Amino acid sequence: MDDIATVFRLDEDFHHIFYSLAHREFVLEHTGPQNVHYRRARLLSIHHEAKETIIEQHTDILEAIRANDRERLQNAIFTHLNNVNVVMQGPNMGDHALYFNPPYEVSK
């Protein structure tokens, strides 16, 4: 699965199914297609993160659910959702800093 667009779509599908099963569809309002900045950050995190890592994290989440292990699930979800923060604060952020911190003031 080398195609970033495919990995992104599958990641989106996973999150949509997860939030729907948890009856937390409202989360999609903040992370879905209408939140362009969050989607851009996620896409960049997928670009810089090993695709295998994302699959492993999804697997960890599913295994924690199957095991009914709440603490493991919380840790797995935190690790997975924190990918965006890690990438945005890591060495690769410099490559994309202007996307998130333009050198000019944005009018409100």
Biopython code that builds the backbone (N, CA, C, O; Angstrom):
import numpy as np
from Bio.PDB.StructureBuilder import StructureBuilder

atoms = [
    (1, "MET", "N", (0.843, -1.183, 0.000)),
    (1, "MET", "CA", (0.000, 0.000, 0.000)),
    (1, "MET", "C", (0.886, 1.243, 0.000)),
    (1, "MET", "O", (1.040, 1.905, 1.026)),
    (2, "ASP", "N", (1.458, 1.549, -1.140)),
    (2, "ASP", "CA", (2.376, 2.672, -1.250)),
    (2, "ASP", "C", (1.691, 3.979, -1.618)),
    (2, "ASP", "O", (2.277, 5.049, -1.452)),
    (3, "ASP", "N", (0.490, 3.912, -2.102)),
    (3, "ASP", "CA", (-0.229, 5.084, -2.564)),
    (3, "ASP", "C", (-0.776, 5.857, -1.364)),
    (3, "ASP", "O", (-1.632, 5.357, -0.635)),
    (4, "ILE", "N", (-0.280, 7.070, -1.165)),
    (4, "ILE", "CA", (-0.687, 7.882, -0.011)),
    (4, "ILE", "C", (-2.185, 8.165, -0.041)),
    (4, "ILE", "O", (-2.838, 8.139, 1.002)),
    (5, "ALA", "N", (-2.732, 8.433, -1.213)),
    (5, "ALA", "CA", (-4.168, 8.714, -1.324)),
    (5, "ALA", "C", (-4.993, 7.516, -0.871)),
    (5, "ALA", "O", (-6.025, 7.688, -0.222)),
    (6, "THR", "N", (-4.556, 6.311, -1.203)),
    (6, "THR", "CA", (-5.275, 5.105, -0.796)),
    (6, "THR", "C", (-5.194, 4.925, 0.718)),
    (6, "THR", "O", (-6.197, 4.622, 1.363)),
    (7, "VAL", "N", (-4.013, 5.111, 1.279)),
    (7, "VAL", "CA", (-3.851, 4.991, 2.732)),
    (7, "VAL", "C", (-4.709, 6.032, 3.438)),
    (7, "VAL", "O", (-5.348, 5.726, 4.446)),
    (8, "PHE", "N", (-4.731, 7.259, 2.920)),
    (8, "PHE", "CA", (-5.539, 8.323, 3.524)),
    (8, "PHE", "C", (-7.019, 7.954, 3.487)),
    (8, "PHE", "O", (-7.727, 8.121, 4.480)),
    (9, "ARG", "N", (-7.489, 7.450, 2.336)),
    (9, "ARG", "CA", (-8.909, 7.076, 2.203)),
    (9, "ARG", "C", (-9.255, 5.946, 3.175)),
    (9, "ARG", "O", (-10.299, 5.986, 3.826)),
    (10, "LEU", "N", (-8.388, 4.946, 3.273)),
    (10, "LEU", "CA", (-8.637, 3.834, 4.195)),
    (10, "LEU", "C", (-8.609, 4.299, 5.649)),
    (10, "LEU", "O", (-9.389, 3.821, 6.472)),
    (11, "ASP", "N", (-7.712, 5.231, 5.961)),
    (11, "ASP", "CA", (-7.655, 5.792, 7.312)),
    (11, "ASP", "C", (-8.946, 6.555, 7.611)),
    (11, "ASP", "O", (-9.506, 6.433, 8.701)),
    (12, "GLU", "N", (-9.408, 7.328, 6.653)),
    (12, "GLU", "CA", (-10.678, 8.052, 6.815)),
    (12, "GLU", "C", (-11.830, 7.070, 7.026)),
    (12, "GLU", "O", (-12.677, 7.284, 7.894)),
    (13, "ASP", "N", (-11.865, 6.002, 6.244)),
    (13, "ASP", "CA", (-12.914, 4.988, 6.385)),
    (13, "ASP", "C", (-12.873, 4.365, 7.777)),
    (13, "ASP", "O", (-13.911, 4.189, 8.416)),
    (14, "PHE", "N", (-11.673, 4.034, 8.243)),
    (14, "PHE", "CA", (-11.520, 3.437, 9.573)),
    (14, "PHE", "C", (-12.085, 4.368, 10.635)),
    (14, "PHE", "O", (-12.852, 3.937, 11.496)),
    (15, "HIS", "N", (-11.712, 5.640, 10.578)),
    (15, "HIS", "CA", (-12.187, 6.608, 11.579)),
    (15, "HIS", "C", (-13.697, 6.773, 11.503)),
    (15, "HIS", "O", (-14.369, 6.843, 12.532)),
    (16, "HIS", "N", (-14.233, 6.836, 10.288)),
    (16, "HIS", "CA", (-15.685, 6.988, 10.130)),
    (16, "HIS", "C", (-16.424, 5.797, 10.746)),
    (16, "HIS", "O", (-17.398, 5.977, 11.478)),
    (17, "ILE", "N", (-15.963, 4.594, 10.452)),
    (17, "ILE", "CA", (-16.591, 3.387, 11.022)),
    (17, "ILE", "C", (-16.457, 3.393, 12.538)),
    (17, "ILE", "O", (-17.417, 3.106, 13.254)),
    (18, "PHE", "N", (-15.274, 3.717, 13.022)),
    (18, "PHE", "CA", (-15.021, 3.729, 14.467)),
    (18, "PHE", "C", (-15.959, 4.705, 15.184)),
    (18, "PHE", "O", (-16.595, 4.347, 16.175)),
    (19, "TYR", "N", (-16.041, 5.942, 14.678)),
    (19, "TYR", "CA", (-16.904, 6.937, 15.318)),
    (19, "TYR", "C", (-18.375, 6.557, 15.203)),
    (19, "TYR", "O", (-19.146, 6.801, 16.131)),
    (20, "SER", "N", (-18.771, 5.973, 14.101)),
    (20, "SER", "CA", (-20.159, 5.547, 13.932)),
    (20, "SER", "C", (-20.522, 4.441, 14.909)),
    (20, "SER", "O", (-21.584, 4.487, 15.531)),
    (21, "LEU", "N", (-19.647, 3.443, 15.053)),
    (21, "LEU", "CA", (-19.909, 2.347, 15.993)),
    (21, "LEU", "C", (-19.941, 2.838, 17.438)),
    (21, "LEU", "O", (-20.655, 2.289, 18.277)),
    (22, "ALA", "N", (-19.155, 3.879, 17.715)),
    (22, "ALA", "CA", (-19.118, 4.441, 19.066)),
    (22, "ALA", "C", (-20.220, 5.480, 19.282)),
    (22, "ALA", "O", (-20.317, 6.079, 20.353)),
    (23, "HIS", "N", (-21.050, 5.688, 18.252)),
    (23, "HIS", "CA", (-22.123, 6.702, 18.304)),
    (23, "HIS", "C", (-21.550, 8.086, 18.608)),
    (23, "HIS", "O", (-22.098, 8.843, 19.409)),
    (24, "ARG", "N", (-20.442, 8.393, 17.951)),
    (24, "ARG", "CA", (-19.764, 9.683, 18.114)),
    (24, "ARG", "C", (-19.580, 10.363, 16.755)),
    (24, "ARG", "O", (-18.528, 10.928, 16.458)),
    (25, "GLU", "N", (-20.631, 10.292, 15.944)),
    (25, "GLU", "CA", (-20.545, 10.866, 14.607)),
    (25, "GLU", "C", (-20.227, 12.353, 14.635)),
    (25, "GLU", "O", (-19.676, 12.887, 13.673)),
    (26, "PHE", "N", (-20.569, 13.027, 15.731)),
    (26, "PHE", "CA", (-20.310, 14.467, 15.836)),
    (26, "PHE", "C", (-18.819, 14.779, 15.714)),
    (26, "PHE", "O", (-18.450, 15.882, 15.310)),
    (27, "VAL", "N", (-17.968, 13.826, 16.057)),
    (27, "VAL", "CA", (-16.521, 14.035, 15.927)),
    (27, "VAL", "C", (-16.157, 14.273, 14.464)),
    (27, "VAL", "O", (-15.237, 15.032, 14.161)),
    (28, "LEU", "N", (-16.877, 13.628, 13.574)),
    (28, "LEU", "CA", (-16.604, 13.779, 12.146)),
    (28, "LEU", "C", (-16.825, 15.217, 11.678)),
    (28, "LEU", "O", (-16.247, 15.637, 10.676)),
    (29, "GLU", "N", (-17.655, 15.968, 12.393)),
    (29, "GLU", "CA", (-17.870, 17.369, 12.045)),
    (29, "GLU", "C", (-16.584, 18.176, 12.205)),
    (29, "GLU", "O", (-16.391, 19.178, 11.517)),
    (30, "HIS", "N", (-15.708, 17.746, 13.104)),
    (30, "HIS", "CA", (-14.468, 18.469, 13.372)),
    (30, "HIS", "C", (-13.279, 17.885, 12.619)),
    (30, "HIS", "O", (-12.253, 18.547, 12.462)),
    (31, "THR", "N", (-13.414, 16.657, 12.159)),
    (31, "THR", "CA", (-12.288, 15.997, 11.501)),
    (31, "THR", "C", (-12.595, 15.613, 10.059)),
    (31, "THR", "O", (-11.732, 15.081, 9.360)),
    (32, "GLY", "N", (-13.802, 15.876, 9.618)),
    (32, "GLY", "CA", (-14.227, 15.445, 8.290)),
    (32, "GLY", "C", (-13.828, 16.405, 7.186)),
    (32, "GLY", "O", (-12.988, 17.283, 7.380)),
    (33, "PRO", "N", (-14.448, 16.225, 6.015)),
    (33, "PRO", "CA", (-14.071, 16.991, 4.816)),
    (33, "PRO", "C", (-14.138, 18.501, 4.983)),
    (33, "PRO", "O", (-13.385, 19.222, 4.329)),
    (34, "GLN", "N", (-15.011, 18.989, 5.835)),
    (34, "GLN", "CA", (-15.143, 20.434, 5.988)),
    (34, "GLN", "C", (-14.002, 21.063, 6.781)),
    (34, "GLN", "O", (-13.852, 22.285, 6.769)),
    (35, "ASN", "N", (-13.193, 20.256, 7.469)),
    (35, "ASN", "CA", (-12.065, 20.784, 8.217)),
    (35, "ASN", "C", (-10.794, 20.593, 7.401)),
    (35, "ASN", "O", (-10.044, 19.638, 7.604)),
    (36, "VAL", "N", (-10.571, 21.507, 6.488)),
    (36, "VAL", "CA", (-9.482, 21.402, 5.527)),
    (36, "VAL", "C", (-8.114, 21.375, 6.215)),
    (36, "VAL", "O", (-7.238, 20.610, 5.811)),
    (37, "HIS", "N", (-7.926, 22.186, 7.230)),
    (37, "HIS", "CA", (-6.616, 22.254, 7.894)),
    (37, "HIS", "C", (-6.285, 20.950, 8.611)),
    (37, "HIS", "O", (-5.151, 20.475, 8.553)),
    (38, "TYR", "N", (-7.269, 20.376, 9.282)),
    (38, "TYR", "CA", (-7.028, 19.112, 9.972)),
    (38, "TYR", "C", (-6.739, 18.001, 8.966)),
    (38, "TYR", "O", (-5.849, 17.178, 9.183)),
    (39, "ARG", "N", (-7.483, 17.979, 7.881)),
    (39, "ARG", "CA", (-7.256, 16.960, 6.839)),
    (39, "ARG", "C", (-5.870, 17.134, 6.218)),
    (39, "ARG", "O", (-5.187, 16.148, 5.940)),
    (40, "ARG", "N", (-5.456, 18.372, 6.001)),
    (40, "ARG", "CA", (-4.116, 18.619, 5.454)),
    (40, "ARG", "C", (-3.049, 18.108, 6.419)),
    (40, "ARG", "O", (-2.083, 17.471, 5.998)),
    (41, "ALA", "N", (-3.220, 18.384, 7.697)),
    (41, "ALA", "CA", (-2.251, 17.906, 8.693)),
    (41, "ALA", "C", (-2.221, 16.383, 8.724)),
    (41, "ALA", "O", (-1.148, 15.789, 8.822)),
    (42, "ARG", "N", (-3.384, 15.745, 8.642)),
    (42, "ARG", "CA", (-3.436, 14.273, 8.632)),
    (42, "ARG", "C", (-2.772, 13.709, 7.388)),
    (42, "ARG", "O", (-2.053, 12.712, 7.452)),
    (43, "LEU", "N", (-3.017, 14.352, 6.259)),
    (43, "LEU", "CA", (-2.402, 13.890, 5.020)),
    (43, "LEU", "C", (-0.878, 13.997, 5.107)),
    (43, "LEU", "O", (-0.159, 13.093, 4.682)),
    (44, "LEU", "N", (-0.398, 15.103, 5.657)),
    (44, "LEU", "CA", (1.050, 15.255, 5.826)),
    (44, "LEU", "C", (1.593, 14.218, 6.804)),
    (44, "LEU", "O", (2.695, 13.703, 6.616)),
    (45, "SER", "N", (0.824, 13.911, 7.846)),
    (45, "SER", "CA", (1.304, 12.907, 8.803)),
    (45, "SER", "C", (1.369, 11.536, 8.144)),
    (45, "SER", "O", (2.284, 10.761, 8.422)),
    (46, "ILE", "N", (0.408, 11.227, 7.271)),
    (46, "ILE", "CA", (0.447, 9.955, 6.546)),
    (46, "ILE", "C", (1.633, 9.945, 5.589)),
    (46, "ILE", "O", (2.282, 8.915, 5.405)),
    (47, "HIS", "N", (1.909, 11.084, 4.988)),
    (47, "HIS", "CA", (3.038, 11.190, 4.059)),
    (47, "HIS", "C", (4.360, 10.899, 4.770)),
    (47, "HIS", "O", (5.242, 10.253, 4.203)),
    (48, "HIS", "N", (4.498, 11.374, 6.011)),
    (48, "HIS", "CA", (5.760, 11.239, 6.732)),
    (48, "HIS", "C", (5.816, 10.013, 7.637)),
    (48, "HIS", "O", (6.901, 9.568, 8.011)),
    (49, "GLU", "N", (4.678, 9.475, 7.984)),
    (49, "GLU", "CA", (4.609, 8.307, 8.867)),
    (49, "GLU", "C", (4.668, 7.045, 8.015)),
    (49, "GLU", "O", (4.121, 7.005, 6.913)),
    (50, "ALA", "N", (5.326, 6.030, 8.525)),
    (50, "ALA", "CA", (5.342, 4.757, 7.803)),
    (50, "ALA", "C", (3.914, 4.220, 7.747)),
    (50, "ALA", "O", (3.221, 4.154, 8.762)),
    (51, "LYS", "N", (3.490, 3.842, 6.550)),
    (51, "LYS", "CA", (2.125, 3.334, 6.380)),
    (51, "LYS", "C", (1.889, 2.119, 7.253)),
    (51, "LYS", "O", (0.784, 1.914, 7.757)),
    (52, "GLU", "N", (2.927, 1.310, 7.435)),
    (52, "GLU", "CA", (2.813, 0.120, 8.270)),
    (52, "GLU", "C", (2.497, 0.499, 9.718)),
    (52, "GLU", "O", (1.788, -0.226, 10.415)),
    (53, "THR", "N", (3.026, 1.633, 10.161)),
    (53, "THR", "CA", (2.761, 2.099, 11.526)),
    (53, "THR", "C", (1.285, 2.405, 11.714)),
    (53, "THR", "O", (0.699, 2.054, 12.738)),
    (54, "ILE", "N", (0.687, 3.054, 10.734)),
    (54, "ILE", "CA", (-0.738, 3.387, 10.811)),
    (54, "ILE", "C", (-1.570, 2.110, 10.871)),
    (54, "ILE", "O", (-2.509, 2.015, 11.661)),
    (55, "ILE", "N", (-1.228, 1.137, 10.043)),
    (55, "ILE", "CA", (-1.955, -0.132, 10.048)),
    (55, "ILE", "C", (-1.785, -0.836, 11.395)),
    (55, "ILE", "O", (-2.748, -1.380, 11.936)),
    (56, "GLU", "N", (-0.568, -0.828, 11.935)),
    (56, "GLU", "CA", (-0.322, -1.434, 13.251)),
    (56, "GLU", "C", (-1.147, -0.739, 14.332)),
    (56, "GLU", "O", (-1.690, -1.398, 15.219)),
    (57, "GLN", "N", (-1.243, 0.583, 14.262)),
    (57, "GLN", "CA", (-2.015, 1.322, 15.260)),
    (57, "GLN", "C", (-3.498, 0.998, 15.152)),
    (57, "GLN", "O", (-4.166, 0.834, 16.173)),
    (58, "HIS", "N", (-4.021, 0.903, 13.940)),
    (58, "HIS", "CA", (-5.426, 0.510, 13.773)),
    (58, "HIS", "C", (-5.641, -0.898, 14.322)),
    (58, "HIS", "O", (-6.649, -1.168, 14.974)),
    (59, "THR", "N", (-4.697, -1.786, 14.058)),
    (59, "THR", "CA", (-4.788, -3.160, 14.567)),
    (59, "THR", "C", (-4.773, -3.178, 16.085)),
    (59, "THR", "O", (-5.536, -3.920, 16.704)),
    (60, "ASP", "N", (-3.911, -2.366, 16.696)),
    (60, "ASP", "CA", (-3.864, -2.276, 18.164)),
    (60, "ASP", "C", (-5.205, -1.813, 18.730)),
    (60, "ASP", "O", (-5.665, -2.328, 19.749)),
    (61, "ILE", "N", (-5.824, -0.845, 18.071)),
    (61, "ILE", "CA", (-7.132, -0.339, 18.516)),
    (61, "ILE", "C", (-8.167, -1.455, 18.453)),
    (61, "ILE", "O", (-8.915, -1.672, 19.406)),
    (62, "LEU", "N", (-8.206, -2.155, 17.338)),
    (62, "LEU", "CA", (-9.185, -3.237, 17.183)),
    (62, "LEU", "C", (-8.941, -4.371, 18.179)),
    (62, "LEU", "O", (-9.894, -4.920, 18.732)),
    (63, "GLU", "N", (-7.691, -4.723, 18.410)),
    (63, "GLU", "CA", (-7.380, -5.787, 19.364)),
    (63, "GLU", "C", (-7.754, -5.390, 20.792)),
    (63, "GLU", "O", (-8.212, -6.225, 21.572)),
    (64, "ALA", "N", (-7.561, -4.132, 21.129)),
    (64, "ALA", "CA", (-7.953, -3.658, 22.461)),
    (64, "ALA", "C", (-9.469, -3.724, 22.638)),
    (64, "ALA", "O", (-9.961, -4.056, 23.717)),
    (65, "ILE", "N", (-10.206, -3.405, 21.574)),
    (65, "ILE", "CA", (-11.667, -3.500, 21.631)),
    (65, "ILE", "C", (-12.083, -4.955, 21.809)),
    (65, "ILE", "O", (-12.918, -5.273, 22.656)),
    (66, "ARG", "N", (-11.491, -5.833, 21.004)),
    (66, "ARG", "CA", (-11.816, -7.266, 21.109)),
    (66, "ARG", "C", (-11.505, -7.822, 22.495)),
    (66, "ARG", "O", (-12.235, -8.672, 23.004)),
    (67, "ALA", "N", (-10.421, -7.344, 23.105)),
    (67, "ALA", "CA", (-10.013, -7.821, 24.427)),
    (67, "ALA", "C", (-10.779, -7.120, 25.549)),
    (67, "ALA", "O", (-10.625, -7.458, 26.722)),
    (68, "ASN", "N", (-11.605, -6.141, 25.175)),
    (68, "ASN", "CA", (-12.353, -5.357, 26.157)),
    (68, "ASN", "C", (-11.411, -4.727, 27.191)),
    (68, "ASN", "O", (-11.713, -4.670, 28.383)),
    (69, "ASP", "N", (-10.261, -4.257, 26.693)),
    (69, "ASP", "CA", (-9.220, -3.671, 27.542)),
    (69, "ASP", "C", (-9.250, -2.152, 27.375)),
    (69, "ASP", "O", (-8.648, -1.602, 26.453)),
    (70, "ARG", "N", (-9.953, -1.495, 28.273)),
    (70, "ARG", "CA", (-10.180, -0.056, 28.163)),
    (70, "ARG", "C", (-8.874, 0.746, 28.226)),
    (70, "ARG", "O", (-8.687, 1.678, 27.444)),
    (71, "GLU", "N", (-7.985, 0.398, 29.132)),
    (71, "GLU", "CA", (-6.727, 1.139, 29.266)),
    (71, "GLU", "C", (-5.873, 0.994, 28.003)),
    (71, "GLU", "O", (-5.308, 1.969, 27.507)),
    (72, "ARG", "N", (-5.790, -0.219, 27.501)),
    (72, "ARG", "CA", (-5.045, -0.457, 26.260)),
    (72, "ARG", "C", (-5.671, 0.319, 25.108)),
    (72, "ARG", "O", (-4.960, 0.882, 24.275)),
    (73, "LEU", "N", (-6.995, 0.350, 25.060)),
    (73, "LEU", "CA", (-7.691, 1.093, 24.004)),
    (73, "LEU", "C", (-7.383, 2.586, 24.098)),
    (73, "LEU", "O", (-7.087, 3.223, 23.087)),
    (74, "GLN", "N", (-7.452, 3.144, 25.297)),
    (74, "GLN", "CA", (-7.155, 4.566, 25.464)),
    (74, "GLN", "C", (-5.733, 4.886, 25.020)),
    (74, "GLN", "O", (-5.500, 5.889, 24.345)),
    (75, "ASN", "N", (-4.787, 4.038, 25.397)),
    (75, "ASN", "CA", (-3.396, 4.259, 24.997)),
    (75, "ASN", "C", (-3.224, 4.137, 23.484)),
    (75, "ASN", "O", (-2.500, 4.925, 22.875)),
    (76, "ALA", "N", (-3.886, 3.157, 22.882)),
    (76, "ALA", "CA", (-3.774, 2.952, 21.437)),
    (76, "ALA", "C", (-4.374, 4.128, 20.671)),
    (76, "ALA", "O", (-3.806, 4.585, 19.678)),
    (77, "ILE", "N", (-5.523, 4.616, 21.136)),
    (77, "ILE", "CA", (-6.169, 5.756, 20.475)),
    (77, "ILE", "C", (-5.306, 7.005, 20.627)),
    (77, "ILE", "O", (-5.113, 7.746, 19.663)),
    (78, "PHE", "N", (-4.789, 7.242, 21.824)),
    (78, "PHE", "CA", (-3.935, 8.415, 22.043)),
    (78, "PHE", "C", (-2.721, 8.374, 21.120)),
    (78, "PHE", "O", (-2.383, 9.374, 20.486)),
    (79, "THR", "N", (-2.073, 7.225, 21.048)),
    (79, "THR", "CA", (-0.890, 7.087, 20.190)),
    (79, "THR", "C", (-1.244, 7.378, 18.741)),
    (79, "THR", "O", (-0.523, 8.100, 18.052)),
    (80, "HIS", "N", (-2.353, 6.816, 18.280)),
    (80, "HIS", "CA", (-2.745, 7.005, 16.882)),
    (80, "HIS", "C", (-3.120, 8.458, 16.595)),
    (80, "HIS", "O", (-2.657, 9.026, 15.606)),
    (81, "LEU", "N", (-3.933, 9.054, 17.424)),
    (81, "LEU", "CA", (-4.370, 10.424, 17.175)),
    (81, "LEU", "C", (-3.246, 11.436, 17.359)),
    (81, "LEU", "O", (-3.302, 12.540, 16.817)),
    (82, "ASN", "N", (-2.238, 11.060, 18.117)),
    (82, "ASN", "CA", (-1.115, 11.957, 18.354)),
    (82, "ASN", "C", (-0.150, 12.019, 17.174)),
    (82, "ASN", "O", (0.760, 12.848, 17.168)),
    (83, "ASN", "N", (-0.334, 11.154, 16.174)),
    (83, "ASN", "CA", (0.544, 11.169, 14.994)),
    (83, "ASN", "C", (0.621, 12.557, 14.361)),
    (83, "ASN", "O", (1.702, 13.016, 13.992)),
    (84, "VAL", "N", (-0.512, 13.214, 14.238)),
    (84, "VAL", "CA", (-0.541, 14.535, 13.606)),
    (84, "VAL", "C", (0.318, 15.508, 14.400)),
    (84, "VAL", "O", (1.099, 16.264, 13.822)),
    (85, "ASN", "N", (0.179, 15.494, 15.729)),
    (85, "ASN", "CA", (0.976, 16.404, 16.564)),
    (85, "ASN", "C", (2.464, 16.116, 16.447)),
    (85, "ASN", "O", (3.273, 17.038, 16.350)),
    (86, "VAL", "N", (2.821, 14.852, 16.455)),
    (86, "VAL", "CA", (4.236, 14.477, 16.371)),
    (86, "VAL", "C", (4.839, 14.954, 15.064)),
    (86, "VAL", "O", (5.936, 15.513, 15.053)),
    (87, "VAL", "N", (4.135, 14.741, 13.964)),
    (87, "VAL", "CA", (4.654, 15.152, 12.662)),
    (87, "VAL", "C", (4.739, 16.670, 12.576)),
    (87, "VAL", "O", (5.725, 17.203, 12.068)),
    (88, "MET", "N", (3.722, 17.373, 13.065)),
    (88, "MET", "CA", (3.708, 18.824, 12.961)),
    (88, "MET", "C", (4.771, 19.478, 13.839)),
    (88, "MET", "O", (5.180, 20.607, 13.567)),
    (89, "GLN", "N", (5.220, 18.797, 14.878)),
    (89, "GLN", "CA", (6.243, 19.356, 15.760)),
    (89, "GLN", "C", (7.618, 18.768, 15.495)),
    (89, "GLN", "O", (8.606, 19.200, 16.089)),
    (90, "GLY", "N", (7.688, 17.784, 14.604)),
    (90, "GLY", "CA", (8.933, 17.092, 14.339)),
    (90, "GLY", "C", (9.769, 17.768, 13.279)),
    (90, "GLY", "O", (9.449, 18.868, 12.829)),
    (91, "PRO", "N", (10.841, 17.110, 12.884)),
    (91, "PRO", "CA", (11.771, 17.697, 11.910)),
    (91, "PRO", "C", (11.147, 17.941, 10.541)),
    (91, "PRO", "O", (11.622, 18.798, 9.797)),
    (92, "ASN", "N", (10.094, 17.206, 10.195)),
    (92, "ASN", "CA", (9.451, 17.395, 8.892)),
    (92, "ASN", "C", (8.569, 18.629, 8.842)),
    (92, "ASN", "O", (8.182, 19.064, 7.758)),
    (93, "MET", "N", (8.244, 19.203, 9.993)),
    (93, "MET", "CA", (7.395, 20.387, 10.024)),
    (93, "MET", "C", (8.018, 21.520, 9.228)),
    (93, "MET", "O", (7.312, 22.292, 8.579)),
    (94, "GLY", "N", (9.327, 21.618, 9.277)),
    (94, "GLY", "CA", (10.001, 22.680, 8.543)),
    (94, "GLY", "C", (9.700, 22.642, 7.063)),
    (94, "GLY", "O", (9.699, 23.676, 6.395)),
    (95, "ASP", "N", (9.447, 21.455, 6.550)),
    (95, "ASP", "CA", (9.126, 21.316, 5.129)),
    (95, "ASP", "C", (7.776, 21.932, 4.777)),
    (95, "ASP", "O", (7.539, 22.289, 3.623)),
    (96, "HIS", "N", (6.899, 22.057, 5.757)),
    (96, "HIS", "CA", (5.525, 22.482, 5.491)),
    (96, "HIS", "C", (5.074, 23.629, 6.400)),
    (96, "HIS", "O", (3.878, 23.903, 6.498)),
    (97, "ALA", "N", (5.987, 24.278, 7.042)),
    (97, "ALA", "CA", (5.632, 25.301, 8.030)),
    (97, "ALA", "C", (4.761, 26.409, 7.454)),
    (97, "ALA", "O", (3.868, 26.906, 8.140)),
    (98, "LEU", "N", (5.004, 26.801, 6.215)),
    (98, "LEU", "CA", (4.221, 27.899, 5.633)),
    (98, "LEU", "C", (2.758, 27.547, 5.453)),
    (98, "LEU", "O", (1.916, 28.442, 5.382)),
    (99, "TYR", "N", (2.434, 26.264, 5.377)),
    (99, "TYR", "CA", (1.038, 25.860, 5.270)),
    (99, "TYR", "C", (0.257, 26.227, 6.525)),
    (99, "TYR", "O", (-0.938, 26.519, 6.463)),
    (100, "PHE", "N", (0.942, 26.209, 7.662)),
    (100, "PHE", "CA", (0.264, 26.380, 8.938)),
    (100, "PHE", "C", (0.614, 27.686, 9.629)),
    (100, "PHE", "O", (-0.147, 28.149, 10.478)),
    (101, "ASN", "N", (1.730, 28.286, 9.292)),
    (101, "ASN", "CA", (2.164, 29.528, 9.892)),
    (101, "ASN", "C", (2.657, 30.468, 8.796)),
    (101, "ASN", "O", (3.863, 30.649, 8.627)),
    (102, "PRO", "N", (1.724, 31.067, 8.052)),
    (102, "PRO", "CA", (2.157, 31.930, 6.952)),
    (102, "PRO", "C", (2.923, 33.137, 7.488)),
    (102, "PRO", "O", (2.672, 33.586, 8.607)),
    (103, "PRO", "N", (3.858, 33.662, 6.693)),
    (103, "PRO", "CA", (4.677, 34.795, 7.143)),
    (103, "PRO", "C", (3.936, 36.132, 7.062)),
    (103, "PRO", "O", (4.554, 37.194, 7.130)),
    (104, "TYR", "N", (2.637, 36.074, 6.920)),
    (104, "TYR", "CA", (1.812, 37.265, 6.841)),
    (104, "TYR", "C", (0.585, 37.052, 7.728)),
    (104, "TYR", "O", (0.251, 35.925, 8.096)),
    (105, "GLU", "N", (-0.067, 38.147, 8.056)),
    (105, "GLU", "CA", (-1.257, 38.053, 8.896)),
    (105, "GLU", "C", (-2.463, 37.743, 8.022)),
    (105, "GLU", "O", (-2.702, 38.391, 7.003)),
    (106, "VAL", "N", (-3.209, 36.743, 8.444)),
    (106, "VAL", "CA", (-4.415, 36.353, 7.719)),
    (106, "VAL", "C", (-5.569, 37.188, 8.243)),
    (106, "VAL", "O", (-5.797, 37.254, 9.451)),
    (107, "SER", "N", (-6.302, 37.830, 7.330)),
    (107, "SER", "CA", (-7.435, 38.646, 7.757)),
    (107, "SER", "C", (-8.543, 37.759, 8.289)),
    (107, "SER", "O", (-8.739, 36.638, 7.820)),
    (108, "LYS", "N", (-9.259, 38.271, 9.267)),
    (108, "LYS", "CA", (-10.325, 37.489, 9.911)),
    (108, "LYS", "C", (-11.675, 37.935, 9.455)),
    (108, "LYS", "O", (-12.687, 37.387, 9.894)),
]
sb = StructureBuilder()
sb.init_structure("model")
sb.init_model(0)
sb.init_chain("A")
sb.init_seg("    ")
for serial, (resi, resn, name, xyz) in enumerate(atoms, 1):
    if name == "N":
        sb.init_residue(resn, " ", resi, " ")
    sb.init_atom(name, np.array(xyz, "f"), 0.0, 1.0, " ", f" {name:<3s}", serial, name[0])
structure = sb.get_structure()
